[in-house]
Amino acid sequence: MAFLKQTLSSLPHCFRGTQSLFFRLVKWEGCLDADEENVNFARRDELNQTHSEEKEEQDATMTLEFNVSHQDPGYQSKAHMQGAQIKLITTWEAGWNVTNAIQGIFVLGLPYALLHSGYSGLFLIILAAMFCCYTGKILIACLYEENEDGHLIRVRDTYEDIANACCKKRFPKLGGIVVNVTQVMELIMTCILYLVVSGNLLSHSFPYLPVTEKTWSVIAFVTLLPCVFIKTLSIVSKLSLLCSLVHFIIIFIVMSYCLTQIHQWSWTRFRLSIEFEDFLVSVGVIIFSYTSQIFLPTLEGNMKNPKEFSCMLNWTHFFACLFKTAFALTAFLTWGEETKEVITDNLPASLKTLVNLCFLAKALLSYPLPFFAVTEILHACISSSNHSDYRAPLFIVVLRGLALLFTLLMAMFIPHFALLMGLTGSVTGAAMTFLLPSLFHLKLKWGTLVFLEKGAAISLFIVGFLCSLAGIVCSIKGLIEAVGGM
């Protein structure tokens, strides 16, 4: 994995321009959040389900464990108005998409995060899972309103609809525009990241071949061409399942090796004292390894049983927390102070090559999730004029092809891309994960929230703001250092 550090060596982080890949990756925050990592579904259009009146209005129960009707009988989703043909996904498929988003690249930096955060890092892994799970739930709560009978009715489809509802009095469309721009930036950069990583993985897995990293990126790009023909979220869910399985294989290989070294483990390797700058780095890596908020409104809206969404979110975050804690703990106890920024660098050469190839498969399988999301957003924005040509299948394929080509060109030719991604991600990631869900929840539900709920939303807003501010400062510092070094 040393190639990752080499390629993204300029990526800034928390007041230390020489921080590791994953401590710089956190500046992408939600850019991954995607990551595959943390990948953010934001759009309705062809994704938002068209429920039959006789079934879905009776079945759909709000994820926050209230009895609700999934959709107001008088409310027509934009997907329905445009005649989109939707194949609804199961709770398991939705869970695999969330797992794909919150089990990504960041996990390889968690042992190094423990090196700098000590015992507090273990607590942060658990706390971050709770925070991100909660902001996901309050974001979905903003899709619903109470009717005259006191039942919650789904009256909004997407993140954009929530933003417009909050700004409708003075700026009816401004909120949606801001959210759409933020989502597109984050998702596009996530896609570009996977191409960059894929090129580096191939280059360092086959160093004896006379092929440049850019050429490898083009080869990876060719394997991703079928993405332009993906029509349903169900297909993306199956790819997310494969991606998650590959991720578990990587975790299994690393942990199996660590267990063979159990005789070397020592709890005295954990630090009781921490350095503030290093601690901030650890906070960033841990928190933003759980982000998936961008995808949640569409996932919930496309589930066959939306009433199971809250339970699904609980279990996915619980198991993510369990796996991340076990992985980070066993790896750190094995290597202690010698723990590398990317934990696979600690592995023997033979295992490192195998993990690199698994990581390549994971990167390629992770690409469709943010790519499908961003193309749906773009298509929905373009087709809002109701021009029939914009909804033609050929137009959709061309749009996706151009988006795919754009990610390749950005990956190959934009200088200091990692640094720019760090700066952008510091804003978009924190905004989509903490700032906006908390703000929207306070705005739309203020009259129904109890004191503790208000306090929780305000606290999460402050946390998101501080994380974003730290990321911006460090990213700008890294850009200045990079330019000065040239």
Helices and strands as residue ranges (DSSP letters): H 2-7, H 21-25, G 26-28, H 30-33, H 56-59, E 68-69, H 78-81, H 91-102, G 105-109, H 110-117, H 119-141, E 144-146, E 152-154, H 159-167, H 174-205, H 213-223, G 225-229, H 233-260, G 262-264, G 267-269, H 276-287, G 293-295, H 296-301, G 306-308, H 309-335, G 336-338, G 343-346, H 349-366, H 368-382, G 383-385, G 388-391, H 393-413, H 417-430, I 431-435, H 436-445, G 446-448, H 451-485
